[in-house]
Amino acid sequence: MAIDVRSLSDTWRIGDVEIPGRVVLAPMAGVSVQAFRRQGRRHGAGLVCSEMVSACGLGHGNERTKDYLRIAADERPLAVQIFGSDPVQMAEAARMCVAAGADLVDINMGCPVRKVTKTGAGATLTEDGAERGARIVEAVANAVDVPVTVKMRRGVENGSRDFAVAGPRFEAAGAQALTLHPRSAKQMYTGTADHTLTAELVSLVSVPVIASGDIDSRERAHAVLETTGCAAVMIGRGAQGNPWLLQSLVEDRDVRPDNETVVAEHIRFVRETVRELGERRAVHFLRKFHAWYLRRGHFPRTLRQELSTLETTAEVEAALLAAAPGAVALVARMEAEIAALDQLGDDAELDLPISLYGGG
Ligand SMILES: Cc1cc2nc3c(=O)[nH]c(=O)nc-3n(C[C@H](O)[C@H](O)[C@H](O)COP(=O)(O)O)c2cc1C
């Protein structure tokens, strides 16, 4: 059902969960750590999503896993995304997500990665009339009393129209919102997202549809809203190292951070990530983020290269502050907020592993 969205800061609902804004931060494996989700919320995302966690647990032969999901009350409303192929396991995983604090359980039916699809999970769940996918939705929706949502692609093969069959089936099976990334799984991230398909899905179901794919500016967000009638826009790659994109959408104005703001936010992200992953893992995890942040502001080209070689986050911070000395005062102000995270003391760890391979 088409929605006439007045403002991306509108409150809306998925089932009985109130979402304070129509900008949703995408689930991204290897990116959507707690620090990223918190940053998204601070910059106005109405809903944030975890990266996908495996319903199969550590025992699964094909699945290499890396870590457990940590979630806390200040991230809420939070969607935890699960993937798997077995309805019983998925139902049990969903119960665990809710016990750990998830407000919504999202089912991954878009992951194009072979390691995942060959187990019958991810994008293959929209195939063959979406029969297996619908059984999973039904099992999960029966298992939990929070809304269950599905994130999918147009289908597996190029040109596939499986979404048009799958969407109504998932709604009938109990899904209370659908996210469509209108590329095929075969496409991975090449080509463009065809949001005429999003408009089609909106016309086929009455639950809210969230549009995902290539929304990287205010202009694009408004064009997708107007041409599809979707209930919300999901931002993925556009928010990497650029939480100001979220803010610009929600506040409907250009937000161009200066060097000091970029460095202060980057340092905050570094510190929160160290708090979450520990120094050693954070150093490697953060390397891709350095390049992403330095696309904002105006920094010498050599800085990106320098950051990618540093072995400690203290050196990263020193290099960043040397490039924007004025950020020192901003960082000092943030310190208290970061320290306050420890006072919250409400972190829950979900006993389901995050996948090494992800996508959707
Ligand atoms: C690095 C990366 C990891 C991703 N991981 C997931 C995931 O775990 N689950 C999922 O449903 N989608 C995943 N996606 C897909 C995104 O959520 C989103 O649908 C897609 O990137 C298109 O949106 P964008 O153009 O705004 O990035 C991932 C995308 C990227 C780039």
The ligand as an SDF file (V2000), in Angstrom:
LIG
                    3D

 31 33  0  0  0  0  0  0  0  0999 V2000
   29.4350   -4.7810    3.1550 C   0  0  0  0  0  0  0  0  0  0  0  0
   27.9780   -5.1030    3.0500 C   0  0  0  0  0  0  0  0  0  0  0  0
   27.4280   -6.0470    3.8970 C   0  0  0  0  0  0  0  0  0  0  0  0
   26.0700   -6.3510    3.8280 C   0  0  0  0  0  0  0  0  0  0  0  0
   25.5350   -7.2420    4.7180 N   0  0  0  0  0  0  0  0  0  0  0  0
   24.2000   -7.4590    4.7240 C   0  0  0  0  0  0  0  0  0  0  0  0
   23.5970   -8.3080    5.7030 C   0  0  0  0  0  0  0  0  0  0  0  0
   24.2730   -8.8770    6.5850 O   0  0  0  0  0  0  0  0  0  0  0  0
   22.2530   -8.5030    5.6310 N   0  0  0  0  0  0  0  0  0  0  0  0
   21.4760   -7.9050    4.6610 C   0  0  0  0  0  0  0  0  0  0  0  0
   20.2710   -8.1030    4.6280 O   0  0  0  0  0  0  0  0  0  0  0  0
   22.0150   -7.0850    3.7510 N   0  0  0  0  0  0  0  0  0  0  0  0
   23.3490   -6.8430    3.7670 C   0  0  0  0  0  0  0  0  0  0  0  0
   23.8820   -5.9680    2.8510 N   0  0  0  0  0  0  0  0  0  0  0  0
   23.0050   -5.2830    1.8840 C   0  0  0  0  0  0  0  0  0  0  0  0
   22.5920   -3.9130    2.4070 C   0  0  0  0  0  0  0  0  0  0  0  0
   21.8140   -4.0150    3.5790 O   0  0  0  0  0  0  0  0  0  0  0  0
   21.8050   -3.1140    1.3340 C   0  0  0  0  0  0  0  0  0  0  0  0
   20.5980   -3.7840    1.0460 O   0  0  0  0  0  0  0  0  0  0  0  0
   22.5940   -2.9430    0.0320 C   0  0  0  0  0  0  0  0  0  0  0  0
   23.9330   -2.5710    0.3150 O   0  0  0  0  0  0  0  0  0  0  0  0
   21.9810   -1.8860   -0.8770 C   0  0  0  0  0  0  0  0  0  0  0  0
   21.8800   -0.6560   -0.2250 O   0  0  0  0  0  0  0  0  0  0  0  0
   22.9650    0.5500   -0.4010 P   0  0  0  0  0  0  0  0  0  0  0  0
   23.0740    0.8640   -1.8630 O   0  0  0  0  0  0  0  0  0  0  0  0
   22.3730    1.6760    0.4090 O   0  0  0  0  0  0  0  0  0  0  0  0
   24.2690    0.0680    0.1490 O   0  0  0  0  0  0  0  0  0  0  0  0
   25.2430   -5.6880    2.8830 C   0  0  0  0  0  0  0  0  0  0  0  0
   25.8190   -4.7520    2.0300 C   0  0  0  0  0  0  0  0  0  0  0  0
   27.1570   -4.4430    2.0980 C   0  0  0  0  0  0  0  0  0  0  0  0
   27.7220   -3.3890    1.1730 C   0  0  0  0  0  0  0  0  0  0  0  0
  1  2  1  0
  2  3  1  0
  2 30  2  0
  3  4  2  0
  4  5  1  0
  4 28  1  0
  5  6  2  0
  6  7  1  0
  6 13  1  0
  7  8  2  0
  7  9  1  0
  9 10  1  0
 10 11  2  0
 10 12  1  0
 12 13  2  0
 13 14  1  0
 14 15  1  0
 14 28  1  0
 15 16  1  0
 16 17  1  0
 16 18  1  0
 18 19  1  0
 18 20  1  0
 20 21  1  0
 20 22  1  0
 22 23  1  0
 23 24  1  0
 24 25  2  0
 24 26  1  0
 24 27  1  0
 28 29  2  0
 29 30  1  0
 30 31  1  0
M  END
$$$$
